[in-house]
Amino acid sequence: MIKGIRRRSTAAESASRFFQTVDLIISHFKREADKEKIFEIVEKKFTLEELLIATASIHLYHNIGIRVDEALDLSKGTIETTKTMELEQKKILYNEVKILLEDAFSSEIDMLNRIIDLENKFINILIELRVNKLQEEKELIANLEDSVEKELLEIVLQFNPTNFYDLIGDLIGLTNEIKGEILEEEAEFKDLSVELEKKLVNEEKQDKYLELSSLNKIIETIKDEFEFKSYKELKMAAMPIRMIKKGIIDYEFNKFPVSIPGLEAFRRANELKKNIIEKIEVSLKEEINYEEFEQQMLNYMKKEIMQELNTNPNDLVYFLQNLNEESFKEIIYLLNKYGINNILNIINISEDIASEVKKNMIRYNIEKFEIIQLNEEKKNPLVLAKKVLNNIKFTSNTLDEEDLDLKKVLTEERENYPKIWEQIEEEIEYSYFELKDFLRKKETVDRVFLDDLNLNNYNQIIFLLEFDKILEDLMKNSFFYILSKILRQLSRIIESYLKISNEKGLYLLALRKIENTTESEEWVKIKIEELVINRIVKRQKELVELFDAQNKAFLINGFILARLMDNSLESAIKILQNEDSPVYKGIKNLKLKHNLISPISYCIAYDLIKRLEKSSDIQKEKVKEAKKVKELEREEIKEEIRKKQEISTLNWIERKITYSLMRVSSAGINPNQLYWQEKDTKTATDNIKVHSELEGNPIELISDFFLFCVNKIKAMTSGVKLPNEEKIRQFVTNITETTIQKRLNRIPTTEEINKMYEGERFEIAQEVAKRIGKFLDKAIYTKFKSKKVGS
């Protein structure tokens, strides 16, 4: 038989990741930027239900990247038209989610209320049995069994399969157990390099679709454990219902506390849960301001929890255990996480006491870190000082025990014990005056907090300083958990969009492999195609259970096709209904007939993959065409850049030569300011390198650059010996061949020079830049010298 909630590897995961999709949804309507997006879809006055659906559509569009019109090109058109198109897509998603969700919120609330009512029946019987030791125990349990069986039959006949499986999963402790298993499995090391065939068979990243994955495992486990194959069979067979009833009875009777106060704490937590659920139910249909709604819920919960602080420690833990649906150990872990290591520190605490603690902290100028120091022996300077004194006592023969009393030493002047204080201050790095002040604060803390306020210890003071925040965090943790139980179906719908969209890449990878198989590998093609179809059939089965759509073939397969083709659900359904099916290709042009197809169908899975293949082929052609256009545009841009570069590469060196040789003639100028610097070599190198990459022979291009510089220097100064054109070309040729020869170990050919490496081109350009700098410095010096002689 299925056992209760197993201890998870980390309770922290159970506290946060168990409603990760819900947390993502809620985070949207707390961010101002996202609020504006939500208000574009719904009016500023909205119900909680409208807000949740709008937020889901925002999450699908912006966070997951779901698109519902594959022909839409948002890169074209004005900003306004792009915004309009985006808004239109989000509204389509809003309507899709609303259609798929149906009355899920109401039915989930109904299930939660039924669970609470059933648990209360168990609790009431257990209390009666323990108080009165009733003789008619068997009769009471028999009546309870009849009630449970009747309720189960009613749910099976009147509600969706997901409602039933969620209810049973909660009642036998299976839901959180399976979620814990999924998180643990996915946290294990996974081989990053997995064969395509294995990827098509295995279900990966189940924690990414936590609600969806857990539902699938819950369904599978319940079917195996209670021996039925389908929900349809469950409606007609009595035995599985009786087995499920027995499983519920066994689990529920064993999950509650033994003590009567513990049972009563569980019952009070159930009442609080029921009231919270009732308030959420009202808000689903009434206009709300979310921030105000959440704050009202937290304030209400805070008021209730404050009453529980007046009970005994175990009862408080039991209360929180039932409120959060966690084990006793997990609640202790949760409290420890907030610094509550001793449960007694939160018993009989009130907001008034917390307020008084904060006021006294300010009044007596005491900081929180000082209380922390007092609380931790390793950080407490008084304890550290006392240890040093004890060491002095151990090694000294002149001091008696009285002399080593820390309080006495601190109340006297430092000069009375100079050697002692030198040693203490050196070892603990606190001065006599700091320790004196710390002792004063310790005495104040002990008197004001421990004696006057009757607090237990320093740890309790630290807790009270954070009391409001800790309490609010605990309430949020509980509130969001309860809310997550109502939003399970919404979370699964979001995860379904994400899951099938993510699998599109896997299917395209499979199609590419099929396309690249040879005739001799026909078996590979057949195998991969079979695996793809089987995976799509899996998705069909999941969606049929999720949407209770045993007779809605076009809805289920339209949903899958929409995600494979980035289209809207409505458009995808119309494609399936109105376009010829690839199933009949080569036989006859026929459409899928509604009355002849099932939502779970190998043939329709084949139809979907063939439509994806056709869509992929069309997309490939579009990409090829777009590449051609881009290539032409790139060539045109390159030609334009080449023309501009030819001019721009000479601009800098021309300005440098002109400025330097003109400025050197100015009165009072120091030529050292104008000489060639390292940064000039770098800039010139970059320009020469770019110039050499223009159309033509690199040696000729670099030589032309060098010659341009020499001619410019000649034109602006006289009496400087500079190389002629022949020597310049010979120099560039030599340096080019020498540089490339280092790699080839021989003189390079013209083609090899044209295809020189980037590093070689840079090295050549750098050598030429240095030579140009040398000639320019020579010209500057000559001109400066001639000016000085002339004056």
C-alpha positions in Angstrom: 0.0 0.0 0.0 1.1 3.6 -0.7 2.9 5.2 2.3 2.7 8.8 3.5 4.8 11.7 2.6 8.4 10.7 2.4 11.1 13.0 3.7 12.4 15.1 0.8 16.1 15.6 0.4 15.7 19.3 1.1 12.6 20.8 2.7 13.6 24.1 1.1 12.6 22.7 -2.2 9.2 21.6 -0.9 8.7 25.2 0.4 9.4 27.0 -2.9 9.7 24.8 -5.9 6.4 22.9 -5.3 4.5 25.8 -6.7 7.1 27.3 -9.0 4.7 27.9 -11.9 2.2 29.6 -9.5 5.0 31.7 -8.1 5.9 32.8 -11.6 2.3 33.7 -12.3 1.9 35.7 -9.2 5.2 37.6 -9.7 3.8 39.1 -12.9 1.1 41.1 -11.2 3.5 42.4 -8.6 5.7 44.1 -11.2 4.7 47.5 -12.6 5.9 46.8 -16.1 3.9 43.5 -16.2 0.8 45.2 -14.7 0.7 47.5 -17.7 0.8 44.6 -20.1 -2.0 42.9 -18.1 -4.2 46.0 -18.2 -3.9 46.0 -22.0 -5.8 42.7 -22.0 -8.3 43.2 -19.2 -9.9 46.3 -17.9 -8.3 47.9 -14.8 -11.3 46.6 -12.8 -11.0 42.8 -12.9 -11.8 39.7 -11.0 -9.1 37.4 -9.7 -10.0 34.9 -12.3 -9.6 37.4 -15.1 -6.3 38.6 -13.6 -4.9 35.0 -13.4 -5.8 34.2 -17.0 -4.4 37.5 -18.3 -1.2 36.9 -16.3 -1.0 33.4 -17.8 -1.2 34.8 -21.3 1.5 37.4 -20.5 3.7 34.7 -19.1 3.1 32.5 -22.2 3.9 35.3 -24.6 6.8 37.2 -22.9 8.5 34.5 -20.7 7.9 31.3 -22.7 7.9 32.9 -26.1 4.6 31.4 -27.4 3.4 32.9 -30.7 0.1 32.3 -32.3 0.6 33.5 -35.9 3.6 32.0 -37.7 3.1 34.3 -40.7 3.4 37.4 -38.5 6.6 39.4 -39.0 7.0 41.8 -36.1 10.3 43.1 -37.5 8.4 44.9 -40.2 6.0 47.8 -39.8 5.9 50.7 -37.3 6.3 50.4 -33.6 2.6 51.1 -33.2 1.6 48.3 -35.6 4.0 45.9 -33.9 2.5 46.7 -30.5 -1.0 46.1 -31.9 0.1 42.8 -33.3 1.6 41.8 -30.0 -1.5 42.8 -28.1 -3.7 40.8 -30.6 -1.6 37.7 -30.0 -1.8 38.1 -26.2 -5.6 38.4 -26.4 -5.8 35.2 -28.5 -3.7 33.4 -25.8 -6.0 34.9 -23.1 -9.1 33.4 -24.9 -7.3 30.1 -25.5 -6.4 29.7 -21.8 -9.9 30.6 -20.8 -11.4 28.0 -23.1 -9.0 25.3 -22.0 -9.4 26.2 -18.3 -13.2 26.0 -18.4 -14.5 25.9 -14.7 -11.3 24.5 -13.3 -11.0 27.0 -10.5 -14.5 26.1 -9.2 -14.0 22.4 -9.4 -10.6 22.6 -7.7 -12.1 24.6 -4.9 -14.9 22.0 -4.6 -12.3 19.2 -4.3 -10.3 21.1 -1.6 -13.5 21.7 0.4 -14.4 18.0 0.1 -10.9 17.0 1.3 -11.2 19.3 4.3 -14.7 18.1 5.2 -13.5 14.4 4.9 -10.4 15.1 7.1 -12.6 16.8 9.7 -14.8 13.6 9.8 -11.7 11.5 10.5 -10.6 14.0 13.2 -14.0 14.1 14.9 -14.1 10.3 15.1 -10.6 10.1 16.4 -11.4 12.7 19.1 -14.6 10.9 20.1 -12.8 7.6 20.3 -10.0 9.0 22.5 -12.3 11.0 24.8 -15.2 8.6 25.3 -13.5 5.3 24.3 -16.7 4.5 22.4 -17.7 0.8 22.1 -19.3 1.4 18.7 -15.9 2.1 17.0 -16.6 -0.4 14.2 -20.0 1.1 13.4 -18.5 4.6 13.3 -15.8 3.5 10.9 -18.2 1.5 8.8 -20.4 4.6 8.4 -17.3 6.6 7.5 -16.3 4.1 4.8 -19.8 4.3 3.3 -19.6 8.1 3.3 -16.2 7.9 1.6 -17.3 5.4 -1.0 -20.4 7.4 -1.8 -18.3 10.6 -2.2 -15.9 8.9 -4.5 -18.6 7.6 -6.8 -20.2 11.0 -7.0 -16.8 12.6 -7.9 -16.1 9.9 -10.6 -19.5 10.4 -12.2 -19.7 14.2 -12.0 -16.1 15.6 -12.2 -13.2 15.6 -14.6 -10.5 12.9 -14.2 -7.9 15.5 -13.1 -10.1 16.5 -10.2 -10.5 12.9 -9.1 -6.7 12.1 -9.4 -5.8 15.3 -7.5 -8.3 14.4 -4.8 -7.0 10.9 -4.4 -3.3 12.0 -4.6 -3.9 14.5 -1.7 -5.9 12.0 0.4 -3.3 9.2 0.3 -0.3 11.5 0.5 0.8 10.8 -3.0 1.0 14.2 -4.5 3.8 15.7 -2.5 5.7 12.4 -2.4 5.8 12.2 -6.2 6.8 15.8 -6.6 9.7 15.2 -4.2 10.7 12.1 -6.3 10.7 14.2 -9.5 12.8 16.9 -7.9 15.3 14.3 -6.6 15.5 12.4 -9.9 16.1 15.6 -12.0 18.7 16.8 -9.5 20.9 13.8 -10.3 23.7 14.0 -12.8 22.5 13.6 -16.4 24.6 12.8 -19.4 24.6 15.9 -21.6 25.4 13.9 -24.8 22.3 11.7 -25.3 21.5 9.9 -28.6 18.5 11.2 -30.5 16.7 7.9 -30.2 17.0 8.0 -26.4 15.8 11.6 -26.3 12.7 10.6 -28.2 11.9 7.8 -25.7 12.9 9.4 -22.4 11.0 12.2 -20.6 13.5 14.8 -19.6 13.4 17.9 -17.4 10.3 16.8 -15.7 10.9 19.3 -12.9 10.4 22.0 -15.6 6.8 20.8 -16.0 6.3 19.9 -12.3 2.5 20.0 -12.1 2.1 18.2 -15.4 4.7 15.6 -14.7 3.4 14.9 -11.2 -0.2 14.5 -12.5 1.0 11.9 -15.1 2.9 10.0 -12.4 -0.1 10.2 -10.0 -2.4 8.8 -12.7 0.0 6.0 -13.5 0.6 5.1 -9.8 -3.1 5.2 -8.9 -4.0 3.0 -11.9 -1.3 0.5 -11.0 -2.0 0.5 -7.3 -5.8 0.1 -7.5 -5.9 -2.1 -10.6 -7.9 -0.2 -13.3 -6.8 0.8 -16.8 -8.9 3.9 -17.6 -11.2 6.5 -16.0 -14.0 5.0 -18.1 -13.4 1.6 -16.5 -13.4 3.2 -13.1 -16.9 4.5 -13.7 -18.2 1.0 -14.3 -16.1 -1.1 -11.9 -16.9 -1.3 -8.1 -13.7 -3.0 -6.9 -11.2 -0.2 -7.7 -13.4 2.3 -5.9 -13.5 0.1 -2.8 -9.7 -0.4 -2.9 -9.2 3.4 -3.2 -11.6 3.8 -0.3 -9.5 1.4 1.8 -6.3 3.2 0.9 -7.8 6.5 2.0 -9.1 5.1 5.3 -5.7 3.5 6.1 -3.7 6.6 5.3 -6.0 9.2 6.9 -6.3 7.3 10.2 -2.5 7.1 10.4 -1.6 10.6 9.4 -3.1 12.6 12.3 -1.5 13.3 15.7 -2.1 10.9 18.6 -3.0 13.6 21.2 -6.3 15.3 21.3 -4.8 18.8 21.4 -2.9 17.9 18.3 -6.1 16.7 16.5 -7.8 19.9 17.5 -4.9 21.9 16.1 -5.3 20.0 12.8 -9.0 20.8 12.9 -8.4 24.5 13.5 -5.9 24.6 10.6 -8.6 23.0 8.4 -11.1 25.8 9.4 -8.5 28.4 8.5 -7.8 26.7 5.1 -11.5 26.6 4.4 -12.0 30.3 5.2 -9.1 31.2 3.0 -10.4 29.1 0.1 -13.9 30.7 0.6 -12.3 34.2 0.4 -10.4 33.2 -2.8 -13.6 31.8 -4.3 -15.4 35.1 -3.8 -12.5 37.1 -5.3 -12.5 34.9 -8.4 -15.8 36.4 -9.3 -15.6 39.9 -7.8 -13.5 42.9 -8.9 -10.4 43.2 -6.8 -7.1 45.1 -6.3 -4.6 42.3 -6.0 -2.2 44.0 -3.6 -5.2 44.8 -1.3 -6.6 41.3 -1.6 -3.3 39.7 -0.8 -2.7 42.0 2.2 -6.2 41.3 3.5 -5.5 37.6 3.3 -2.2 37.9 5.1 -3.7 40.1 7.8 -6.5 37.6 8.4 -4.0 34.7 8.5 -1.8 36.6 10.8 -4.6 37.3 13.2 -5.4 33.5 13.3 -1.8 32.4 13.7 -1.3 34.9 16.6 -3.9 32.9 18.5 -2.0 29.7 17.9 1.1 31.3 19.5 -0.7 31.0 22.8 -0.9 27.2 22.5 1.8 24.7 23.4 4.8 24.2 21.0 3.7 20.8 19.6 0.2 22.1 18.8 1.6 25.1 17.0 3.8 22.7 14.8 0.7 20.5 14.2 -1.3 23.5 13.1 1.4 24.6 10.6 1.9 21.1 9.5 -1.7 20.8 8.4 -1.8 24.3 7.0 1.2 23.7 4.8 0.6 19.9 4.3 4.1 19.1 5.4 5.6 16.6 7.9 6.4 17.5 11.5 10.1 17.5 10.6 9.6 19.7 7.6 7.9 22.4 9.7 10.7 22.3 12.2 13.1 22.7 9.3 11.0 25.7 8.0 11.1 27.4 11.4 14.9 26.8 11.7 15.3 28.5 8.4 13.8 31.6 9.9 16.1 31.4 12.9 13.6 29.7 15.2 15.8 27.0 16.6 13.9 26.7 19.9 10.1 26.5 19.4 9.6 27.9 23.0 10.9 31.3 21.7 7.7 31.9 19.7 5.2 30.6 22.2 3.2 33.3 24.1 4.6 36.1 21.9 2.5 39.0 20.8 2.9 42.0 18.5 3.0 44.2 21.6 6.1 42.4 23.0 7.8 42.6 19.6 7.0 46.4 19.5 8.4 46.9 23.0 11.6 45.1 22.1 12.2 47.4 19.1 11.5 50.5 21.1 14.0 49.5 23.8 16.6 48.8 21.2 16.3 52.4 20.0 16.0 53.8 23.5 19.2 52.2 24.8 21.1 52.5 21.5 21.6 48.7 21.1 22.2 47.3 17.6 21.0 43.9 16.4 24.5 42.7 15.7 25.4 43.3 19.3 22.6 41.0 20.4 23.9 38.4 17.9 27.4 38.8 19.4 26.0 38.2 22.9 24.1 35.1 21.6 27.1 33.5 19.9 29.9 32.4 22.2 32.6 32.5 19.5 31.8 36.1 18.7 31.0 37.4 22.2 33.9 39.8 23.1 33.2 39.3 26.9 33.5 35.5 26.6 36.7 35.9 24.5 38.2 38.3 27.1 37.3 35.9 29.9 39.1 33.1 28.2 42.3 35.3 27.9 42.0 36.1 31.6 41.7 32.4 32.4 44.9 31.7 30.4 46.6 34.5 32.4 45.5 32.8 35.6 46.8 29.5 34.4 50.3 30.9 33.5 50.7 33.4 36.3 51.8 32.8 39.9 51.2 36.3 41.1 47.5 36.8 40.5 44.7 35.2 42.5 41.3 34.2 41.2 39.6 37.4 42.4 42.0 39.5 40.4 40.9 37.7 37.2 37.2 38.4 37.5 36.4 40.2 34.3 33.7 42.4 35.7 36.0 43.6 38.5 38.8 44.3 36.1 36.4 46.3 33.8 35.0 48.4 36.7 38.4 49.6 37.6 40.7 51.9 35.7 42.8 50.4 32.9 46.0 51.6 34.5 45.4 49.3 37.4 46.0 46.2 35.2 48.2 47.5 32.3 49.8 44.2 31.4 46.6 42.2 31.5 44.9 44.7 29.2 47.8 44.8 26.8 47.4 41.0 26.4 43.6 41.0 26.2 43.5 43.8 23.6 46.2 42.2 21.5 44.6 38.8 21.5 40.9 39.6 20.9 41.3 43.0 19.1 38.9 44.8 21.4 40.0 47.8 23.5 39.3 48.2 27.2 36.8 51.0 26.5 34.9 48.8 23.9 34.7 46.0 26.3 33.5 48.3 29.1 30.8 49.6 26.7 29.8 46.1 25.7 29.5 45.0 29.4 27.2 48.0 30.0 25.0 47.0 27.1 24.9 43.4 28.2 23.7 44.4 31.6 21.1 46.6 30.0 19.9 43.8 27.7 19.7 41.4 30.6 17.8 43.8 32.8 15.4 45.4 30.2 14.7 42.3 28.0 15.3 39.2 30.0 14.2 40.5 33.4 11.6 43.2 32.7 10.0 41.7 29.6 10.5 38.1 30.9 12.1 36.9 27.7 13.9 33.5 27.6 17.2 34.3 26.0 19.1 36.4 23.4 17.9 34.2 20.6 14.3 35.2 21.4 15.2 38.9 21.3 16.7 38.4 17.8 13.6 36.6 16.7 11.4 39.4 18.0 13.4 42.0 16.1 12.4 40.1 12.9 9.0 39.0 14.2 6.8 40.9 11.7 8.8 39.9 8.7 9.1 36.2 9.8 5.4 36.0 10.5 4.5 37.6 7.1 6.9 35.2 5.3 5.3 32.2 7.1 1.9 33.4 6.1 2.9 34.0 2.5 4.3 30.5 2.4 1.0 29.0 3.6 -1.2 31.3 1.5 0.7 30.7 -1.8 0.6 26.9 -1.1 -3.2 27.0 -0.7 -3.5 29.2 -3.7 -1.3 26.8 -5.7 -3.8 24.0 -5.0 -6.5 26.1 -6.8 -4.2 27.0 -9.7 -3.0 23.5 -10.5 -4.9 23.2 -13.7 -3.8 26.7 -14.9 -0.2 25.7 -14.1 -0.6 22.5 -16.2 -2.0 24.4 -19.1 0.9 26.8 -19.1 3.3 23.8 -18.8 1.6 22.0 -21.7 2.2 25.0 -24.0 5.9 25.0 -22.8 6.4 21.3 -23.1 5.1 20.8 -26.6 6.8 24.0 -27.9 10.1 22.7 -26.5 9.6 19.3 -28.1 9.3 21.0 -31.6 13.0 21.3 -31.7 13.4 17.6 -31.0 11.0 16.6 -33.8 12.7 18.9 -36.3 16.0 17.3 -35.3 14.5 13.9 -36.0 13.1 15.0 -39.4 16.6 16.3 -40.3 18.1 12.9 -39.5 15.4 11.2 -41.5 16.1 13.5 -44.5 19.8 12.7 -44.3 19.4 8.9 -44.3 20.5 7.0 -47.4 18.4 4.3 -49.1 20.5 1.6 -47.4 19.5 3.1 -44.0 15.7 2.9 -44.6 15.3 1.1 -41.3 16.8 4.1 -39.5 14.2 6.4 -41.1 11.3 4.0 -40.1 12.6 3.7 -36.5 13.0 7.4 -35.9 9.6 8.2 -37.5 8.0 5.5 -35.2 9.7 7.0 -32.1 8.4 10.5 -33.1 4.9 9.3 -33.6 4.9 7.4 -30.3 6.0 10.5 -28.5 3.2 12.5 -30.0 0.7 9.8 -29.0 2.1 10.2 -25.4 1.2 13.9 -25.6 -2.2 13.1 -27.0 -2.9 10.8 -24.0 -1.7 13.5 -21.5 -3.9 16.2 -23.0 -6.9 13.9 -23.2 -6.6 13.3 -19.4 -5.8 17.0 -18.7 -8.7 18.5 -20.7 -11.1 15.5 -20.2 -11.4 15.4 -24.0 -12.1 11.8 -24.9 -14.3 12.9 -27.8 -12.5 16.1 -28.8 -10.0 14.9 -31.4 -9.6 18.3 -33.1 -9.1 20.2 -29.8 -6.3 17.8 -28.6 -4.5 17.5 -31.9 -5.2 21.1 -32.8 -3.4 22.1 -29.6 -0.4 20.0 -30.5 -0.3 21.3 -34.1 -0.7 24.9 -33.0 2.5 24.6 -30.9 4.4 22.8 -33.7 3.5 25.5 -36.2 3.4 28.6 -33.9 -0.2 29.1 -34.7 -3.4 29.8 -32.8 -5.5 27.0 -31.5 -8.4 28.1 -33.6 -6.3 28.3 -36.8 -4.8 24.8 -36.1 -8.2 23.2 -35.6 -9.4 24.7 -38.9 -6.3 23.4 -40.7 -7.1 19.9 -39.4 -10.8 20.2 -40.3 -10.5 21.8 -43.7 -7.2 20.8 -45.3 -6.4 17.5 -46.9 -4.7 15.1 -44.5 -1.2 13.8 -45.4 -2.5 10.4 -44.1 -4.3 9.9 -47.4 -1.5 11.4 -49.6 -1.0 9.3 -52.8 -4.4 7.6 -52.3 -7.0 10.3 -52.4 -7.4 14.0 -51.4 -9.4 13.6 -48.1 -9.9 15.6 -45.0 -10.1 14.1 -41.5 -13.6 13.2 -40.5 -14.7 14.2 -37.0 -16.8 11.0 -36.5 -14.0 8.7 -37.7 -11.1 9.9 -35.6 -10.1 9.6 -32.0 -8.0 12.2 -30.0 -5.5 9.5 -29.3 -4.5 8.2 -32.7 -1.3 6.9 -34.3 -2.7 8.1 -37.7 -3.3 11.6 -36.5 0.2 11.7 -34.9 1.6 10.7 -38.3 -0.6 13.5 -39.9 0.8 16.1 -37.4 4.5 15.1 -38.0 3.9 15.3 -41.8 2.3 18.7 -41.5 5.3 19.8 -39.4 7.7 18.5 -42.0 5.9 20.4 -44.8 5.9 23.6 -42.7 9.6 23.1 -42.0 10.4 22.7 -45.7 8.5 25.9 -46.5 10.4 27.6 -43.7 13.7 26.4 -45.0 12.9 27.9 -48.4 12.0 31.2 -46.8 15.3 31.1 -44.9 17.2 30.4 -48.1 15.5 33.2 -49.9 16.2 35.5 -46.9 19.8 34.5 -47.0 20.1 35.4 -50.6 18.6 38.8 -50.0 20.9 39.3 -47.0 24.0 38.3 -49.0 23.2 40.8 -51.7 22.7 43.5 -49.1 25.9 42.5 -47.4 27.9 42.7 -50.7 26.4 46.2 -51.4 27.3 47.3 -47.9 30.9 45.9 -48.2 31.4 47.7 -51.5 30.2 51.0 -49.9 32.4 50.4 -46.9 35.4 49.6 -49.1 35.1 52.9 -50.9 34.8 54.8 -47.6 37.7 52.9 -46.0 40.0 53.8 -48.9 39.5 57.4 -48.0 39.2 57.1 -44.3 42.3 54.9 -43.7 44.5 57.9 -44.9 42.6 60.6 -43.0 44.2 60.0 -39.6 47.9 59.8 -40.8 47.4 62.9 -43.0 46.1 64.9 -40.0 48.9 63.6 -37.8 51.6 64.6 -40.2 50.1 68.0 -41.0 49.4 68.9 -37.4 52.9 67.8 -36.2 54.8 69.6 -38.9 52.8 72.8 -38.6 52.7 72.9 -34.8 56.5 72.5 -34.5 56.9 76.0 -36.0 54.8 77.6 -33.2 56.6 79.8 -30.7 57.6 78.1 -27.4 56.6 74.6 -28.6 58.4 71.6 -27.1 59.0 69.1 -29.9 58.8 66.2 -27.4 55.0 66.8 -27.3 54.8 66.0 -31.1 57.0 63.0 -31.4 55.6 59.6 -32.3 54.1 57.7 -29.4 53.2 54.1 -28.8 49.5 54.9 -29.2 50.3 56.5 -32.6 51.9 53.2 -33.7 48.8 51.3 -32.6 46.4 53.7 -34.5 48.7 53.7 -37.6 48.9 49.9 -37.5 45.1 49.5 -37.5 44.8 51.9 -40.4 47.5 50.2 -42.4 46.0 46.8 -41.7 42.5 48.0 -42.8 44.1 49.7 -45.9 45.8 46.4 -46.8 42.4 44.6 -46.8 41.0 46.8 -49.5 40.6 45.2 -53.0 44.1 44.6 -54.5 47.5 43.2 -53.7 48.4 43.7 -50.0 52.0 44.7 -50.8 50.9 47.3 -53.3 48.3 48.7 -50.9 50.7 48.9 -47.9 53.4 50.5 -50.2 50.8 53.1 -51.4 50.0 54.0 -47.8 53.8 54.3 -46.9 54.4 56.4 -50.1 51.5 58.7 -49.3 53.0 59.4 -45.8 56.6 60.0 -47.2 55.2 62.4 -49.9 53.2 64.3 -47.3 56.3 64.7 -45.1 58.4 65.9 -48.2 55.7 68.4 -49.1 55.9 70.0 -45.6 59.6 70.0 -44.8 62.9 70.2 -46.6 66.4 68.9 -45.8 65.1 65.5 -44.6 66.5 62.4 -46.3 63.6 60.1 -47.1 63.3 56.9 -49.2 62.1 57.0 -52.8 59.2 54.9 -54.2 61.4 52.0 -55.2 63.0 51.6 -51.8 59.6 51.9 -50.1 58.2 49.1 -52.2 61.3 47.0 -51.7 61.1 47.5 -47.9 57.4 46.5 -47.8 58.1 43.4 -50.0 61.0 42.3 -47.8 59.1 42.7 -44.5 56.1 40.9 -46.0 58.1 37.9 -47.3 60.2 37.7 -44.1 57.1 37.6 -41.9 55.2 35.0 -43.9 58.4 32.9 -44.4 58.5 32.3 -40.6 55.4 30.1 -41.0 56.1 28.5 -44.4 59.9 28.2 -44.1 60.2 29.4 -47.7 59.5 32.5 -49.8 55.7 32.8 -50.2 53.9 32.9 -53.5 51.7 35.8 -54.6 48.6 33.8 -53.7 50.0 33.0 -50.2 50.7 36.7 -49.7 47.1 37.6 -50.7 45.9 35.0 -48.2 48.2 35.9 -45.3 47.0 35.3 -41.7 45.5 38.1 -39.7 48.5 38.0 -37.2 51.0 38.3 -40.1 49.1 41.3 -41.6 49.2 42.9 -38.2 52.9 42.3 -37.8 53.7 43.8 -41.2 51.5 46.8 -40.6 53.2 47.4 -37.2 56.7 47.4 -38.7 55.6 49.9 -41.4 53.9 52.1 -38.8 57.1 52.3 -36.7 59.1 53.2 -39.9 56.7 56.0 -40.7 56.9 57.3 -37.1 60.7 57.3 -37.4 60.6 59.4 -40.6 58.1 61.8 -39.1 60.1 62.3 -35.9 63.2 63.0 -38.1 61.2 65.6 -40.0 59.9 67.2 -36.8 63.3 67.5 -35.3 64.8 68.9 -38.6 62.1 71.5 -38.8 62.4 72.5 -35.2 66.2 72.8 -35.5 66.0 74.9 -38.6 63.5 77.2 -36.9 65.8 77.6 -33.9 68.8 78.4 -36.1 66.7 81.0 -38.1 65.6 82.8 -34.9 
